[in-house]
Amino acid sequence: MAVVAVWKCDRDGAMFDNKKDAEEHDKMLELAANITALIERHVEGVSEEASEEIGLMLAKRREVLAKACKGKPEELLSADDEEQQQNVTPLAANQ
């Protein structure tokens, strides 16, 4: 029987085969939590669930968001279009 090392993220219980991926995921979740807290402090009327979804979405797209902040705002929409195209299943594409 082989022993397999895995890394588990404390924040959400996600499991990873290597430490680098686990640490990257943990950093993304930390950024999402901080964005969520910022939204909750500065935007009235946003539910906790909605602010968490926004925080996670922005954290997952941090590289594209950084490019947009550096003078390429079109990157936000082009990256979103590419992601939507990747999420289309062959069955859905035929309908």
C-alpha positions in Angstrom: 0.0 0.0 0.0 1.4 3.4 -1.0 1.4 6.5 1.1 0.1 9.6 -0.8 0.8 13.0 0.6 -2.1 15.5 0.3 -2.6 19.0 1.5 -5.9 20.2 2.9 -7.0 23.8 3.0 -8.3 24.7 6.4 -10.7 27.4 5.1 -12.8 25.1 2.9 -11.5 21.6 3.2 -10.3 21.4 -0.4 -7.6 18.7 -1.0 -4.5 19.1 -3.2 -1.8 16.9 -4.5 0.9 19.5 -4.0 1.7 22.2 -1.5 2.0 25.0 -4.2 -1.6 24.5 -5.4 -2.8 24.3 -1.8 -1.1 27.5 -0.8 -2.3 29.3 -4.0 -5.9 28.2 -3.2 -5.6 29.4 0.4 -4.3 32.8 -0.7 -7.2 33.1 -3.1 -9.7 32.3 -0.3 -7.9 34.8 2.0 -8.2 37.5 -0.7 -11.9 36.6 -1.2 -12.5 36.9 2.5 -10.9 40.4 2.6 -12.8 41.6 -0.5 -16.0 40.3 1.1 -15.3 42.2 4.3 -14.5 45.4 2.3 -17.8 45.1 0.4 -19.8 44.5 3.6 -18.2 47.6 5.2 -18.7 50.0 2.2 -21.9 48.8 0.4 -25.1 49.0 2.3 -27.9 46.5 1.6 -25.7 43.8 0.2 -26.5 40.4 1.7 -23.7 38.4 3.2 -24.2 35.7 0.6 -24.0 38.1 -2.3 -20.9 39.8 -0.9 -19.2 36.4 -0.5 -20.0 35.5 -4.1 -18.6 38.8 -5.3 -15.5 38.4 -3.2 -14.8 34.9 -4.5 -15.5 35.9 -8.1 -13.1 38.8 -7.9 -10.4 36.8 -6.1 -10.6 34.0 -8.7 -10.1 36.7 -11.4 -7.4 38.6 -9.6 -4.9 38.5 -12.5 -7.3 39.8 -15.0 -8.5 42.4 -12.5 -5.0 43.6 -12.0 -4.5 44.0 -15.8 -7.7 46.0 -16.0 -6.5 48.3 -13.2 -3.3 48.8 -15.1 -5.0 50.3 -18.1 -6.6 47.4 -19.9 -10.2 47.4 -18.8 -11.3 45.4 -21.8 -9.5 42.4 -20.3 -12.3 41.9 -17.8 -14.9 41.3 -20.4 -12.7 39.3 -22.8 -11.6 37.0 -20.0 -15.3 36.5 -19.0 -16.2 35.8 -22.7 -13.5 33.1 -22.9 -14.6 31.5 -19.6 -18.2 31.3 -20.8 -17.1 29.7 -24.1 -15.1 27.1 -22.1 -18.1 26.3 -19.9 -20.4 25.4 -22.9 -20.9 21.7 -23.1 -21.1 19.9 -26.4 -24.7 19.0 -25.8 -25.6 22.7 -25.0 -23.7 23.8 -28.1 -25.8 21.6 -30.4 -29.1 23.0 -29.1 
